[in-house]
Amino acid sequence: MGISFLISFALFFSCIASGTAQKNPGFDHFWLVQSWPPVYCLKYPCKNNPPLDFVLHGLWPVNSSGHTLKNSSHKFDDLETTIENLPFIEELKSNWPSLASTNYTSFWKHEWDNHGSGQPLDPPDYFLAANRLTKNVDLLSTLRRNGILPDGTSHPITDYVDATKDIYGYPRLTCVHRYLLKEVNLCVDRQARNFISCNHKERGSTTCGKNINFPRSVKMANGYIWTEV
């Protein structure tokens, strides 16, 4: 009788674990993706007045290897209305602006469909977490305090890592043409509460070379030029 009970007990919790895994297959933690507009907008079309500071691109769920996740079955009825009724929407507009469009709702819906759906939080809590985390990040000041200025000077990739690791954990960096800093990915625990170090696989998947340029101005195809920050 005791053995039968233990077997039933084990099977019960095995079913629970299996159901959880199917709901969020592979989900391990998040990336808080911060874009540097002068370089990001070389690769993607942007509106004419993007902020002259790092901008939140998204809060992306990833697996332990750093592959981003989505889940088309994690639907939410009338998502746009839910977003528009968020009590912190004005703050979200400031902390999570769209570089390419003035339609915030459409942009955030896109981020949910392509990334937010791949994690367990429902939209209100997901957007609240993204907003809260972003308010606790100031990459530009962090880099400046460590002598990395947006003046077009190149610095070893290790300088960027050393500047951020003690505050936000080891980051993952991405570049355009392997030397222009485009984004800094900060890793966040699976509860979307605390910064953690990105693991070796993630850091090893950087698209940057040994030296990274942090430009203060870039001439765009439409003639728009960023000036000194």
N, C-alpha and C positions, 0 to 999 in steps of 0.2 A: 504493500500500500504506500509506504514511504517513497519507494522508487517511482511508482506511477505518478505520485504528486509532484516529485521533482521534475519528471519529464514534462508533465503538463505545464508546470510553472515556467520551465525553460522555453517551451514552445510558445507560450503566451507572450513572453517578452521578446522572443524572436520575431513574432508577427508584428509587434509594435515597432521594433527597430526597422524591419523591412518596410513598413508603411512610411516611416519617416524618411528613409533613404529614397523611396520612390517619389516622395513629395519634393525633395530637394536633392536630386542626384549629384553627388560630387561637391556640393557646396562646402567650402572650408572657411573662407574669410572674405573680406572686401578689399577693393582698391578705392581710395579716394583720389580721383584723377584730377590733377591741377595742370591747366594749360597755360603756356606763356603766349599771349596773343600775337606778338610780332612774328613769331615763327609758325604758330598754329595756322595763322591766316595766309601763310605762303602756300599751304597745302590744301586748305579748304576756303571756299568763298565766305567772307565775313561782311557784316555791315560796316558802315564808315566810322563809327565811334565806339569801338570796343574799349573796355577799361584798360588802363595802363598798369596792370598788376596781374598776378596769377589769378586765373578764373577757374572755378570748379567746372569740370567737364561732366563728371558723373560719379556716382557711388556704385561701383561695379562688383557684383559677386563673382568670385573665382574659385576654382578648385585648388588643390594643394600644389599643382604644377603651374598655376598662374594663367589658366585658360578661362576666359570669361564665359559666363553662363546666362542662358535665358530659358524660359519655360512658358510656351504658348498656352499651356493649360491653366496657368495661374492668372485667371481673368478676374476683372473687377468691374461690376456693373457701373456704367456711366462714369468712367474714370475722369473725364474732363470736368464734369460738374464737381466731383469730389476735390479735384485739384483747385478749382476756382473758389471753393468754399473753405480752403485751409485757413485757419485763423492767423497763421504766420505768413501768408502769401506775400505781403509787401516786403517782409524781411527776406523771404526766399528769392524774390526778384533781385534784391541787392547782392545776396550771397551766391546765387546760382543763375547768373544771366546767360542768355543765349548769345553767342558770338555771331551767329549767322542770321538770326531773325528776331523781330520784335514780338513774335507770337510765343510768349512764354509757355502757355498751356500746351501747345502743339509740341514744343521742344521737350518739356518734361514728360509728356505722354510717350514720346519717342524713347526717352531714356528708360521709362518704366517697361515698355514693350520689349526693348532690346537688352535690358540689364536688370532692372528692378524685379521683373517677374521671376528671375532665377534664384531668389532668396525667400526666406519664410515670412518676412514682414509684409503686412498689408500697406497699400499706398500711403495713408496718413502717417503711419509710423516710419515708413521708409523715407519720406520726404523730410519729416522732422529730424531723423537721424542725420541725413545729409546736411541739413541746415545747421544742426548743432555742431557737428564735426568741423564744418567749414569755418565757423566762427572761432574755432580754437586753432586755426592755422594762419600763420603769416610768413609764408616762404620768402617773400621779397626781403623783409627785414632780417630774417634768419640768415640768408645768403650775404646780405650787406654787412652784417656784424662779423662775418667771417672773410671779408675782403673780396667777395664775389659780387661785382657791380654790373648792372646792365649797360656796359659801355663798349661792348664788342670785343672785349678781351677774352682770350681762351684760357681755360684753367683745366688741370687734370680732372678726370672724372672722380678721382678719389677725394678731391677738395669738396665737391658737391656732396658726396656721401658723408664726409667728416663733418660738414657744416650742419647736416640735418639729423644724423643718426641718434644723437644724444637727446633730441627733443621728440622726434617722430619715429624713431627706429630706422633701420636701413631702408632706403627708398629704392624704387626701380625707376630708371630714367629712360626717356625715349627722345630721339632726335630726328631731324630732317637732314638728309645727306650725311648722317652719322656724326655731324659736328655742331649743328644748330639745335640748341635746347628747345624742345617742343612741349614736353610734359614731364611732370614728376608724379609718380604713383606712390602714394603713401598707403601702407597696409594697415588694415583695421581688423580687430577681432570679429568673430562671427556674430556677436551681439551688437555690432556697430556702435561700440562705446569707447574703446581704447585703441590707441595706435600701437602697432606691434612692428617688429622688423620683418621685412619681406624675406622669404627664404632664399636659399642659394639658387634654386632653379629660376625663380623670378628675377633675381638680380642678374643672373647669367643670361637672361633673355633681353637685356638692354639692346636698343638699336643705336647706341652711341659708341663712338670710338674712345680712344684713350684721352683725348682732349676735346673739351666742349666750349663752344662760343655762346655767350649770353648777350645777344645784340639789343641795343636800346632803340634802334630804328631799322625799319625794313621798308623799301619802296614797293608798293603794291602795283598790280596790273592796272588798277583804276586810278593810279596816281597818288593814292593816299600814303602818307609817310608818318610813322610814329616818331615823336621827338623824345628827348631825354626824359626818363621817368624821375 
